């Protein structure tokens, strides 16, 4: 028997600062233990739905509410933020704004300290979740010093440790590379099964999210719910591309190769696709026919990195060291690597935000001489 834990009934919301409602006539029921993806283009209202679920609306973001929103049986218009905090845990898109502790360990422990748990119990729980998320070696570091992906993982630990009945993830894959994104989705799936939690994921990156089972996709546009379907049903329609949400890349490849998507029973993941020789041949032909052409121009060095590196004072190892590379004028360069590999540190060095070991030349000028 299904039991609703989140219910929107003819719900509309207009921020005080805006002339028109952000959410219009929302009707949505999410049952206990479901895993729901809320998707939509930027500005569609999906994050506003999330802010209703965690109580920021109307307790922090004030405005006009019509209709009803019930979270675990509590009307958000009549419930304060403190009471709702025991029901919903949130991982924010901007992880830096979520950190409180001076170290990773302190930050993960914060929710348990607020609940006045015994100190030995707090330590055990922090280490258990740190081991699960493979961040035990980061516990004594400052959260602000970590890479984008590491910050996201620490924020995830701070949410999971509370074991709330509702877990809300607002773009949890924003700072993660694809492999880490898949790993995070597998972890969320594992945790949901262990805790029987209700999981709501607000995310653009459908391909990684759908790597694990999702009960329903709620598609939002212009403040209205335009679809509430199983992932497979939604992917067999054109609603995603119609409103500016990118379909999974493997579906784009199949379409470009001339494969009839309607003839494929299950589109929810690459693993679900049939092992069909004809499909493989079409994809191979499309790949062989696709070619990039570029004008041959004389290469002129614009940015030169010579033995570049940086050591953070509190770290015993260099996250980035001895990087030597030349970027020519007109180059289109992608910096790729795992979370914590040093991608962000390299960009900060080039921008001059942090001191540099080695030398960086821009158009033959030493950047260390620039203000």
VEXZA-60093 format. One record per residue (C-alpha): residue number from 0; x, z, y. Coordinates in pm, 1 decimal. Example, Ala and Ser with C-alpha at 12.3 -4.5 7.8 and 13.67 -1.06 7.14 Angstrom:
BEGIN
+-------+----------+----------+----------+
! vomar !       px !       pz !       py !
+-------+----------+----------+----------+
!     0 !   1230.0 !    780.0 !   -450.0 !
!     1 !   1367.0 !    714.0 !   -106.0 !
+-------+----------+----------+----------+
//
This chain:
BEGIN
+-------+----------+----------+----------+
! vomar !       px !       pz !       py !
+-------+----------+----------+----------+
!     0 !      0.0 !      0.0 !      0.0 !
!     1 !    142.6 !   -104.2 !    336.7 !
!     2 !    153.2 !    149.8 !    618.6 !
!     3 !    193.2 !     33.6 !    981.7 !
!     4 !    474.5 !    205.1 !   1171.5 !
!     5 !    469.9 !    -20.0 !   1482.4 !
!     6 !    149.3 !   -163.0 !   1628.5 !
!     7 !     90.3 !   -368.2 !   1943.2 !
!     8 !   -279.3 !   -423.4 !   2025.3 !
!     9 !   -362.7 !   -670.2 !   2305.1 !
!    10 !    -48.2 !   -539.8 !   2474.9 !
!    11 !     76.7 !   -668.1 !   2809.8 !
!    12 !    351.1 !   -533.8 !   3035.1 !
!    13 !    454.7 !   -615.5 !   3392.4 !
!    14 !    769.9 !   -462.5 !   3540.6 !
!    15 !    714.5 !   -303.9 !   3882.3 !
!    16 !    976.4 !   -537.1 !   4026.7 !
!    17 !    809.7 !   -856.4 !   3902.3 !
!    18 !    504.1 !  -1049.5 !   4013.6 !
!    19 !    388.6 !  -1159.8 !   3668.5 !
!    20 !    372.8 !   -990.8 !   3326.0 !
!    21 !    677.0 !  -1026.5 !   3100.2 !
!    22 !    464.4 !   -965.2 !   2788.5 !
!    23 !    115.8 !  -1111.9 !   2757.8 !
!    24 !   -147.8 !  -1012.7 !   2503.9 !
!    25 !     93.3 !   -914.9 !   2223.7 !
!    26 !    -65.8 !   -840.2 !   1886.6 !
!    27 !    189.8 !   -738.0 !   1625.2 !
!    28 !    194.2 !   -502.0 !   1326.6 !
!    29 !    518.3 !   -401.9 !   1152.4 !
!    30 !    484.6 !   -203.7 !    830.9 !
!    31 !    707.6 !     80.2 !    715.9 !
!    32 !   1016.1 !    -50.9 !    535.4 !
!    33 !    993.1 !   -409.6 !    664.6 !
!    34 !   1287.2 !   -603.2 !    803.0 !
!    35 !   1177.0 !   -817.9 !   1097.8 !
!    36 !   1367.0 !  -1072.6 !   1306.2 !
!    37 !   1246.1 !  -1118.0 !   1664.9 !
!    38 !   1378.4 !  -1446.9 !   1801.7 !
!    39 !   1326.8 !  -1653.1 !   2112.9 !
!    40 !   1511.9 !  -1812.5 !   2405.2 !
!    41 !   1667.3 !  -1604.1 !   2684.0 !
!    42 !   1398.3 !  -1456.6 !   2908.7 !
!    43 !   1126.0 !  -1496.0 !   2647.1 !
!    44 !   1042.0 !  -1123.3 !   2639.3 !
!    45 !   1190.8 !  -1030.3 !   2300.8 !
!    46 !   1418.1 !   -757.2 !   2445.1 !
!    47 !   1120.9 !   -617.5 !   2639.0 !
!    48 !    939.4 !   -576.4 !   2306.9 !
!    49 !   1244.5 !   -384.0 !   2184.1 !
!    50 !   1237.6 !   -159.1 !   2492.7 !
!    51 !    877.6 !    -69.6 !   2411.6 !
!    52 !    972.7 !     17.5 !   2053.6 !
!    53 !   1249.6 !    259.7 !   2159.1 !
!    54 !   1051.3 !    412.5 !   2446.6 !
!    55 !   1259.0 !    284.9 !   2740.2 !
!    56 !    927.7 !    132.2 !   2848.3 !
!    57 !    754.5 !    309.7 !   3019.3 !
!    58 !    987.2 !    614.6 !   3039.2 !
!    59 !   1282.5 !    440.6 !   3207.4 !
!    60 !   1158.3 !     89.7 !   3291.6 !
!    61 !    834.1 !    150.6 !   3474.4 !
!    62 !    552.8 !    -98.4 !   3509.7 !
!    63 !    190.8 !   -175.3 !   3433.9 !
!    64 !     73.5 !   -150.8 !   3072.8 !
!    65 !   -251.1 !   -285.0 !   2938.5 !
!    66 !   -351.6 !   -256.6 !   2575.1 !
!    67 !   -183.1 !    -23.3 !   2329.1 !
!    68 !    156.5 !     22.5 !   2164.3 !
!    69 !    187.2 !    278.0 !   1883.8 !
!    70 !    526.7 !    378.7 !   1742.7 !
!    71 !    497.6 !    589.6 !   1426.0 !
!    72 !    148.3 !    686.6 !   1537.1 !
!    73 !    252.3 !    781.4 !   1893.0 !
!    74 !    121.1 !    596.0 !   2197.8 !
!    75 !    421.8 !    507.8 !   2418.0 !
!    76 !    215.3 !    577.5 !   2732.2 !
!    77 !    166.0 !    937.6 !   2619.8 !
!    78 !    503.5 !   1013.5 !   2453.4 !
!    79 !    828.8 !   1106.1 !   2626.8 !
!    80 !   1163.8 !    949.5 !   2549.6 !
!    81 !   1295.9 !   1261.4 !   2374.3 !
!    82 !   1017.9 !   1258.8 !   2114.2 !
!    83 !   1052.6 !    884.5 !   2053.9 !
!    84 !   1429.9 !    923.0 !   2006.0 !
!    85 !   1368.6 !   1091.1 !   1669.0 !
!    86 !   1177.4 !    783.1 !   1550.8 !
!    87 !   1385.9 !    490.2 !   1677.8 !
!    88 !   1763.9 !    443.8 !   1686.0 !
!    89 !   1894.5 !    153.8 !   1893.8 !
!    90 !   2216.8 !    -43.0 !   1899.3 !
!    91 !   2246.3 !   -213.6 !   2236.6 !
!    92 !   2376.4 !   -558.5 !   2322.8 !
!    93 !   2628.6 !   -402.0 !   2566.8 !
!    94 !   2814.9 !   -160.0 !   2341.5 !
!    95 !   3029.5 !    -15.4 !   2624.5 !
!    96 !   2719.0 !    133.0 !   2788.2 !
!    97 !   2638.6 !    313.9 !   2461.3 !
!    98 !   2965.5 !    504.4 !   2415.3 !
!    99 !   2973.9 !    875.0 !   2503.6 !
!   100 !   3262.1 !   1034.2 !   2310.1 !
!   101 !   3629.2 !   1021.8 !   2411.7 !
!   102 !   3719.3 !    910.2 !   2059.4 !
!   103 !   3541.7 !    701.5 !   1797.7 !
!   104 !   3490.1 !   1010.4 !   1580.3 !
!   105 !   3334.4 !   1207.2 !   1866.3 !
!   106 !   3108.3 !    916.5 !   1956.1 !
!   107 !   2976.3 !    877.7 !   1601.4 !
!   108 !   2917.2 !   1253.7 !   1580.2 !
!   109 !   2724.4 !   1277.1 !   1908.5 !
!   110 !   2372.9 !   1242.4 !   1765.3 !
!   111 !   2437.0 !   1509.4 !   1501.1 !
!   112 !   2585.7 !   1746.0 !   1759.7 !
!   113 !   2268.9 !   1702.8 !   1967.8 !
!   114 !   2069.0 !   1808.2 !   1662.9 !
!   115 !   2288.8 !   2122.1 !   1629.0 !
!   116 !   2403.0 !   2035.5 !   1276.8 !
!   117 !   2675.6 !   2256.2 !   1119.3 !
!   118 !   3026.7 !   2142.1 !   1210.2 !
!   119 !   3141.9 !   2090.4 !    851.2 !
!   120 !   2829.2 !   1882.5 !    780.8 !
!   121 !   2898.9 !   1670.0 !   1089.6 !
!   122 !   3257.0 !   1601.6 !    975.2 !
!   123 !   3145.0 !   1502.9 !    625.0 !
!   124 !   2875.9 !   1267.6 !    757.2 !
!   125 !   3107.6 !   1104.2 !   1014.0 !
!   126 !   3374.4 !   1037.3 !    749.6 !
!   127 !   3114.5 !    905.9 !    503.2 !
!   128 !   2981.4 !    646.8 !    749.2 !
!   129 !   3330.9 !    563.4 !    878.4 !
!   130 !   3439.9 !    489.2 !    520.5 !
!   131 !   3131.7 !    274.4 !    460.5 !
!   132 !   3196.1 !     70.2 !    775.5 !
!   133 !   3573.7 !     62.1 !    713.1 !
!   134 !   3661.4 !    217.2 !   1050.0 !
!   135 !   3826.9 !    539.9 !    927.9 !
!   136 !   4157.3 !    433.3 !   1086.2 !
!   137 !   3985.2 !    408.7 !   1428.9 !
!   138 !   3837.8 !    761.4 !   1442.0 !
!   139 !   4103.3 !    898.2 !   1682.0 !
!   140 !   4105.6 !    597.0 !   1915.0 !
!   141 !   3909.4 !    560.4 !   2239.9 !
!   142 !   3605.0 !    332.1 !   2192.1 !
!   143 !   3682.2 !    141.6 !   2514.5 !
!   144 !   4023.4 !     35.6 !   2379.1 !
!   145 !   3879.5 !   -148.6 !   2078.3 !
!   146 !   3811.6 !   -518.3 !   2036.6 !
!   147 !   3458.4 !   -648.7 !   2089.1 !
!   148 !   3386.7 !   -661.4 !   1717.9 !
!   149 !   3528.6 !   -314.5 !   1653.3 !
!   150 !   3312.6 !   -173.8 !   1934.1 !
!   151 !   3005.2 !   -329.0 !   1773.6 !
!   152 !   3089.3 !   -165.4 !   1440.0 !
!   153 !   3142.8 !    176.4 !   1600.9 !
!   154 !   2808.7 !    146.1 !   1783.7 !
!   155 !   2649.1 !     57.6 !   1450.3 !
!   156 !   2791.9 !    375.8 !   1296.3 !
!   157 !   2648.5 !    581.9 !   1582.2 !
!   158 !   2302.3 !    441.6 !   1503.5 !
!   159 !   2315.5 !    468.4 !   1125.3 !
!   160 !   2436.5 !    828.6 !   1121.2 !
!   161 !   2102.7 !    951.1 !   1257.3 !
!   162 !   1907.2 !    786.8 !    969.3 !
!   163 !   1597.0 !    732.2 !   1185.8 !
!   164 !   1288.0 !    571.4 !   1026.6 !
!   165 !   1311.3 !    276.1 !   1269.5 !
!   166 !   1638.8 !     97.8 !   1343.5 !
!   167 !   1638.1 !   -146.7 !   1633.3 !
!   168 !   1929.6 !   -388.8 !   1667.2 !
!   169 !   1946.6 !   -581.1 !   1995.4 !
!   170 !   2180.3 !   -875.9 !   1923.3 !
!   171 !   2406.4 !   -683.4 !   1680.7 !
!   172 !   2614.4 !   -995.5 !   1609.0 !
!   173 !   2693.4 !  -1073.0 !   1973.8 !
!   174 !   3066.0 !   -987.1 !   1952.6 !
!   175 !   3127.5 !  -1057.7 !   1585.6 !
!   176 !   3296.2 !  -1355.3 !   1422.1 !
!   177 !   3082.1 !  -1537.0 !   1159.4 !
!   178 !   3244.5 !  -1362.0 !    861.2 !
!   179 !   3197.9 !  -1019.3 !   1021.5 !
!   180 !   2843.1 !  -1117.2 !   1115.4 !
!   181 !   2761.9 !  -1188.9 !    750.6 !
!   182 !   2924.6 !   -861.1 !    649.8 !
!   183 !   2724.7 !   -668.2 !    911.0 !
!   184 !   2397.6 !   -821.8 !    790.7 !
!   185 !   2485.7 !   -727.5 !    431.1 !
!   186 !   2555.9 !   -372.2 !    546.8 !
!   187 !   2226.6 !   -349.0 !    740.2 !
!   188 !   2045.9 !   -474.1 !    429.2 !
!   189 !   2219.9 !   -214.0 !    211.6 !
!   190 !   2143.0 !     68.9 !    454.7 !
!   191 !   1779.4 !    -34.2 !    484.7 !
!   192 !   1737.6 !    -19.3 !    108.9 !
!   193 !   1911.0 !    319.4 !     84.9 !
!   194 !   1707.1 !    477.5 !    365.2 !
!   195 !   1388.0 !    270.0 !    325.7 !
!   196 !   1410.3 !    224.0 !    702.5 !
!   197 !   1213.7 !    -19.9 !    914.3 !
!   198 !   1460.6 !   -264.8 !   1069.3 !
!   199 !   1394.3 !   -481.2 !   1374.8 !
!   200 !   1666.0 !   -731.5 !   1465.1 !
!   201 !   1662.0 !   -916.2 !   1798.5 !
!   202 !   1907.1 !  -1203.0 !   1760.5 !
!   203 !   1984.0 !  -1568.8 !   1840.9 !
!   204 !   2217.2 !  -1630.9 !   1547.1 !
!   205 !   1963.0 !  -1712.1 !   1278.8 !
!   206 !   2212.6 !  -1842.1 !   1025.9 !
!   207 !   2393.1 !  -1508.0 !    985.5 !
!   208 !   2071.8 !  -1302.9 !   1004.8 !
!   209 !   1907.3 !  -1511.0 !    731.3 !
!   210 !   2207.3 !  -1462.5 !    501.4 !
!   211 !   2014.3 !  -1152.9 !    386.2 !
!   212 !   1641.9 !  -1127.0 !    303.8 !
!   213 !   1410.5 !  -1105.5 !    606.0 !
!   214 !   1040.9 !  -1031.4 !    563.0 !
!   215 !    916.2 !  -1209.4 !    873.5 !
!   216 !   1036.2 !  -1393.9 !   1181.9 !
!   217 !    845.5 !  -1318.2 !   1501.5 !
!   218 !    903.3 !  -1604.0 !   1746.7 !
!   219 !    853.6 !  -1520.8 !   2115.1 !
!   220 !    832.9 !  -1756.6 !   2412.1 !
!   221 !    711.1 !  -1701.9 !   2768.7 !
!   222 !    605.9 !  -1348.0 !   2683.8 !
!   223 !    379.0 !  -1451.0 !   2396.4 !
!   224 !    413.4 !  -1447.2 !   2018.3 !
!   225 !    392.9 !  -1810.9 !   1909.2 !
!   226 !    475.4 !  -1757.9 !   1540.5 !
!   227 !    479.9 !  -1471.6 !   1291.8 !
!   228 !    585.9 !  -1625.3 !    961.0 !
!   229 !    817.1 !  -1594.3 !    666.2 !
!   230 !   1161.6 !  -1748.6 !    735.5 !
!   231 !   1099.5 !  -2035.8 !    492.5 !
!   232 !    765.8 !  -2129.5 !    649.6 !
!   233 !    915.8 !  -2122.1 !    999.6 !
!   234 !   1220.5 !  -2332.2 !    907.3 !
!   235 !    993.7 !  -2602.6 !    765.5 !
!   236 !    840.6 !  -2643.4 !   1112.3 !
!   237 !    992.2 !  -2759.4 !   1442.6 !
!   238 !    904.7 !  -2450.9 !   1646.9 !
!   239 !   1264.0 !  -2327.2 !   1688.7 !
!   240 !   1409.2 !  -2639.7 !   1847.0 !
!   241 !   1091.1 !  -2694.6 !   2050.1 !
!   242 !   1148.4 !  -2373.5 !   2247.7 !
!   243 !   1526.7 !  -2395.5 !   2268.6 !
!   244 !   1637.6 !  -2176.0 !   1975.5 !
!   245 !   1910.8 !  -2333.0 !   1762.5 !
!   246 !   1825.3 !  -2384.0 !   1398.0 !
!   247 !   2083.2 !  -2283.9 !   1134.1 !
!   248 !   2370.0 !  -2533.3 !   1139.3 !
!   249 !   2322.5 !  -2636.6 !    777.9 !
!   250 !   1969.5 !  -2758.6 !    862.7 !
!   251 !   2105.5 !  -2959.3 !   1155.2 !
!   252 !   2362.8 !  -3117.3 !    922.7 !
!   253 !   2095.8 !  -3204.1 !    665.1 !
!   254 !   1875.8 !  -3361.2 !    933.7 !
!   255 !   2165.0 !  -3565.3 !   1076.6 !
!   256 !   2247.1 !  -3685.5 !    724.5 !
!   257 !   1891.5 !  -3812.6 !    679.4 !
!   258 !   1778.2 !  -3552.1 !    425.2 !
!   259 !   1402.4 !  -3488.1 !    413.5 !
!   260 !   1369.3 !  -3112.2 !    475.4 !
!   261 !   1005.0 !  -3112.2 !    363.2 !
!   262 !   1122.8 !  -3207.5 !     13.7 !
!   263 !   1340.4 !  -2893.8 !    -13.2 !
!   264 !   1136.4 !  -2592.2 !   -134.1 !
!   265 !   1354.5 !  -2312.7 !     13.7 !
!   266 !   1546.4 !  -2351.9 !    340.4 !
!   267 !   1623.3 !  -1986.5 !    409.8 !
!   268 !   1994.1 !  -2003.7 !    326.4 !
!   269 !   2268.5 !  -2235.2 !    203.9 !
!   270 !   2259.8 !  -2058.7 !   -134.5 !
!   271 !   1888.8 !  -2140.3 !   -170.1 !
!   272 !   1943.2 !  -2516.0 !   -127.6 !
!   273 !   1912.7 !  -2724.5 !   -446.2 !
!   274 !   2226.9 !  -2846.4 !   -618.6 !
!   275 !   2128.1 !  -3208.5 !   -567.8 !
!   276 !   2387.5 !  -3484.8 !   -602.3 !
!   277 !   2192.6 !  -3717.4 !   -370.8 !
!   278 !   2191.5 !  -3459.1 !    -92.6 !
!   279 !   2565.4 !  -3412.0 !   -137.5 !
!   280 !   2623.1 !  -3786.9 !   -115.5 !
!   281 !   2420.1 !  -3814.4 !    205.5 !
!   282 !   2612.4 !  -3527.2 !    362.8 !
!   283 !   2946.4 !  -3678.3 !    260.2 !
!   284 !   2851.0 !  -4018.7 !    403.8 !
!   285 !   2742.1 !  -3858.9 !    730.6 !
!   286 !   3070.3 !  -3663.3 !    749.9 !
!   287 !   3276.2 !  -3975.6 !    674.8 !
!   288 !   3091.6 !  -4179.7 !    937.4 !
!   289 !   3133.1 !  -3915.8 !   1206.8 !
!   290 !   3455.1 !  -3959.3 !   1402.0 !
!   291 !   3590.4 !  -3827.4 !   1727.3 !
!   292 !   3754.6 !  -4068.8 !   1968.2 !
!   293 !   3956.4 !  -3966.6 !   2269.1 !
!   294 !   4158.8 !  -4145.4 !   2528.5 !
!   295 !   4531.0 !  -4118.6 !   2482.9 !
!   296 !   4674.2 !  -3957.4 !   2793.7 !
!   297 !   5015.1 !  -3824.4 !   2875.2 !
!   298 !   5029.0 !  -3453.3 !   2796.6 !
!   299 !   5140.4 !  -3228.4 !   3082.6 !
!   300 !   5191.0 !  -2854.7 !   3014.1 !
!   301 !   4962.9 !  -2640.4 !   3228.5 !
!   302 !   4975.3 !  -2295.4 !   3064.7 !
!   303 !   5282.2 !  -2183.0 !   2866.8 !
!   304 !   5302.9 !  -1860.0 !   2669.1 !
!   305 !   5652.9 !  -1747.2 !   2569.7 !
!   306 !   5684.8 !  -1444.1 !   2340.4 !
!   307 !   5368.2 !  -1290.6 !   2485.1 !
!   308 !   5243.3 !   -952.5 !   2363.3 !
!   309 !   5096.9 !   -618.9 !   2466.9 !
!   310 !   5112.9 !   -264.6 !   2334.9 !
!   311 !   4836.5 !    -19.5 !   2423.7 !
!   312 !   4990.6 !    320.7 !   2496.6 !
!   313 !   4786.3 !    509.9 !   2240.3 !
!   314 !   4844.4 !    261.5 !   1958.1 !
!   315 !   5144.5 !    270.1 !   1728.6 !
!   316 !   5128.4 !   -101.0 !   1649.6 !
!   317 !   5102.5 !   -403.4 !   1873.1 !
!   318 !   4759.0 !   -568.9 !   1849.2 !
!   319 !   4929.3 !   -879.5 !   1991.4 !
!   320 !   5294.6 !   -975.9 !   1975.5 !
!   321 !   5529.9 !  -1274.5 !   2006.0 !
!   322 !   5264.1 !  -1534.6 !   2091.3 !
!   323 !   5419.2 !  -1865.3 !   2192.8 !
!   324 !   5198.7 !  -2163.8 !   2275.6 !
!   325 !   5156.1 !  -2449.7 !   2521.0 !
!   326 !   4819.7 !  -2559.4 !   2658.5 !
!   327 !   4824.5 !  -2898.7 !   2826.6 !
!   328 !   4614.1 !  -3011.2 !   3118.9 !
!   329 !   4276.9 !  -3134.5 !   2990.1 !
!   330 !   4306.7 !  -2959.8 !   2653.2 !
!   331 !   3995.4 !  -2808.4 !   2495.7 !
!   332 !   4124.3 !  -2497.9 !   2315.0 !
!   333 !   3947.8 !  -2247.0 !   2091.7 !
!   334 !   4100.8 !  -1904.9 !   2024.8 !
!   335 !   3995.4 !  -1798.9 !   1675.9 !
!   336 !   4062.8 !  -1489.0 !   1468.6 !
!   337 !   3912.6 !  -1187.4 !   1297.1 !
!   338 !   3780.4 !   -890.7 !   1493.2 !
!   339 !   4075.6 !   -691.1 !   1624.4 !
!   340 !   4320.2 !   -982.8 !   1584.9 !
!   341 !   4400.6 !   -983.8 !   1958.6 !
!   342 !   4181.8 !  -1266.0 !   2096.9 !
!   343 !   4041.4 !  -1056.9 !   2382.7 !
!   344 !   4381.2 !   -901.4 !   2454.9 !
!   345 !   4532.5 !  -1249.9 !   2487.8 !
!   346 !   4263.2 !  -1354.5 !   2735.3 !
!   347 !   4315.0 !  -1034.7 !   2935.7 !
!   348 !   4688.9 !  -1105.4 !   2948.6 !
!   349 !   4631.6 !  -1459.1 !   3075.7 !
!   350 !   4396.1 !  -1325.3 !   3343.9 !
!   351 !   4651.2 !  -1062.4 !   3445.7 !
!   352 !   4423.5 !   -767.5 !   3371.4 !
!   353 !   4688.1 !   -588.7 !   3161.0 !
!   354 !   5071.4 !   -593.8 !   3166.0 !
!   355 !   5247.1 !   -852.2 !   2955.3 !
!   356 !   5550.2 !   -859.1 !   2729.8 !
!   357 !   5716.7 !  -1199.4 !   2744.1 !
!   358 !   5639.8 !  -1468.2 !   2997.8 !
!   359 !   5330.4 !  -1665.3 !   3102.3 !
!   360 !   5378.0 !  -1977.9 !   3314.6 !
!   361 !   5097.4 !  -2159.7 !   3494.4 !
!   362 !   5202.1 !  -2499.1 !   3627.0 !
!   363 !   5564.9 !  -2376.2 !   3600.5 !
!   364 !   5490.1 !  -2063.7 !   3809.9 !
!   365 !   5554.5 !  -1722.4 !   3652.8 !
!   366 !   5219.8 !  -1539.7 !   3658.4 !
!   367 !   5394.5 !  -1201.6 !   3677.0 !
!   368 !   5469.6 !  -1285.1 !   4041.8 !
!   369 !   5099.1 !  -1335.7 !   4123.7 !
!   370 !   4879.2 !  -1065.9 !   4275.0 !
+-------+----------+----------+----------+
//
